Amino acid sequence: MRTMLLSLKPEIFDLIREGRKIFEYRHQFYTEAINAYLYISRPVQKIVGYIEFGKRINLQDWKEKYQDNTEISNRINDYISRNYKYAMPINRFRMTTEITLNSLKEDLEKFIIPESYYYLDNFEELENYIKRNIKFTGEIVENNFEKIDEINICRKNY
C-alpha cells in the first residue's frame, strides 16, 4: 500500500484527532486506500500522526445518492463548487511522536514541505527517516463506515 506525506492545518488535525472529522475532502486524491503521515502546517510545523484512508468516494456519487435530501444535496453542491471532488474516509487515525521541521531540515539534505501531499515512494530517504524516527503512541481513533451518519457528509460546522 502506498504512503504519502499529507499537509493539514492544525485545526483540521485537531478535528481528526478528536474523531469529529471522518472524511478528508480533496480535489485530487489516490484512487485506492492509502496511508499518510501528517505534516501539520504553521504554526505547528511538524510531522505528527498517521492516517489509514479508505477508498475515495466521488462527490458526484453522493450527489446522486442523496438527490432527494435537499440539505445534504446543498452541502455536497457547496463542496463541489469549492472544487472538491472526493471524500476520503478516515478509517483510522494513530497519534505518533513528532518530527519537527527543524529536525527535518537539519537531518535531511532536501526536505520539501508538502503543499497538499506527495507520495513517499518518490522520496525514499524521507520515508526511511520517518519510519526510523516516528513511534506510535497508542492513541487511536477508529471510524466505522458501515452506516454513514448523514450529518457527516460534507459537514461544514464541527
C-alpha positions in Angstrom: 0.0 0.0 0.0 1.3 3.5 -0.9 2.1 6.0 1.8 2.1 9.8 1.4 3.0 12.9 3.4 -0.2 14.9 3.8 -0.2 18.5 4.9 -3.0 19.6 7.2 -3.9 22.8 9.0 -3.6 22.5 12.8 -7.4 22.9 13.3 -8.2 20.1 10.8 -5.7 17.9 12.5 -7.3 18.5 15.9 -10.8 17.6 14.5 -9.4 14.3 13.1 -7.6 13.5 16.4 -10.9 14.2 18.3 -12.8 11.9 15.9 -15.1 14.7 14.8 -13.8 14.8 11.2 -14.2 11.4 9.5 -13.7 12.4 5.8 -10.9 14.4 4.2 -12.1 16.3 1.1 -9.7 17.0 -1.8 -9.7 18.0 -5.5 -7.4 15.1 -6.3 -6.5 12.0 -4.4 -5.3 8.5 -4.9 -8.0 6.1 -6.1 -7.4 3.2 -3.7 -6.9 3.0 0.1 -3.7 4.8 1.1 -1.8 5.6 4.3 -0.5 9.1 5.2 1.9 10.6 7.7 0.6 14.0 8.7 2.6 17.2 8.3 0.9 19.9 10.4 1.4 23.4 8.9 2.1 26.7 10.6 2.5 27.4 13.4 3.0 23.7 14.4 5.4 22.7 11.6 6.0 19.1 12.4 5.1 15.6 11.3 2.8 14.0 13.9 0.1 11.5 13.3 -0.8 8.8 10.8 -4.0 8.1 8.9 -5.3 5.0 7.2 -7.6 6.1 4.4 -10.3 4.0 2.7 -11.0 4.1 -1.0 -12.1 7.5 -2.2 -15.7 8.5 -2.8 -16.6 10.6 -5.7 -18.9 13.5 -4.5 -20.9 13.1 -7.7 -21.9 9.6 -6.5 -23.1 11.1 -3.2 -24.9 13.8 -5.1 -26.9 11.2 -7.0 -27.5 9.1 -3.9 -28.8 12.0 -1.8 -30.6 13.9 -4.5 -33.9 13.7 -2.6 -32.4 15.1 0.6 -32.2 18.9 0.0 -30.0 19.7 3.0 -27.3 17.1 2.1 -27.6 17.9 -1.6 -26.9 21.6 -0.9 -23.9 20.7 1.3 -22.5 18.4 -1.5 -23.1 21.2 -4.1 -21.3 23.7 -1.9 -18.2 21.4 -1.6 -18.3 20.7 -5.4 -18.5 24.5 -6.0 -15.3 24.9 -3.9 -13.5 22.5 -6.2 -13.7 19.4 -4.0 -14.2 16.2 -6.0 -13.5 13.4 -3.5 -14.2 12.4 0.1 -11.5 10.1 1.6 -12.9 8.0 4.6 -10.5 8.2 7.6 -10.6 4.6 8.7 -8.1 5.0 11.4 -6.0 7.8 12.9 -3.0 7.0 15.0 -1.1 9.5 17.1 2.7 9.5 16.8 5.7 11.1 18.3 6.7 14.2 16.4 9.4 15.2 14.0 9.9 19.0 13.9 10.6 21.0 10.7 13.9 22.0 12.2 14.9 18.3 12.6 13.8 17.5 9.1 15.9 20.4 7.7 18.9 19.5 9.8 18.9 15.8 9.2 17.8 15.6 5.5 19.6 17.1 2.6 16.4 18.2 0.9 13.1 18.3 2.7 10.1 19.7 0.8 7.1 20.8 2.8 4.1 19.4 1.1 1.7 22.0 -0.3 -1.1 19.4 -0.3 0.5 15.9 -0.3 3.1 13.8 -2.1 3.9 10.1 -2.3 6.8 8.9 -0.2 7.8 6.3 -2.7 9.3 9.2 -4.6 11.3 10.3 -1.5 12.9 7.1 -0.2 15.3 9.0 2.1 12.4 10.8 3.8 10.3 7.7 4.1 13.1 5.8 5.8 13.8 8.8 8.1 10.2 9.0 9.2 10.0 5.2 9.8 13.1 5.4 11.9 12.0 8.4 13.9 8.3 8.1 14.4 6.7 5.9 17.1 3.1 5.2 17.6 1.8 6.5 21.0 -1.2 4.1 21.4 -3.8 6.9 20.9 -6.1 5.6 18.2 -9.4 6.9 16.6 -11.2 4.3 14.5 -14.2 5.2 12.4 -16.9 2.8 11.2 -18.4 3.4 7.8 -20.9 0.5 7.7 -23.6 3.2 8.0 -22.6 6.8 7.3 -24.4 9.3 9.5 -25.8 11.9 7.1 -24.6 14.7 9.3 -21.0 13.7 8.4 -21.5 14.1 4.6 -19.8 17.4 3.5 -20.1 18.6 7.1 -19.4 22.3 7.5 -19.6 23.0 11.2 -17.7 20.8 13.6 
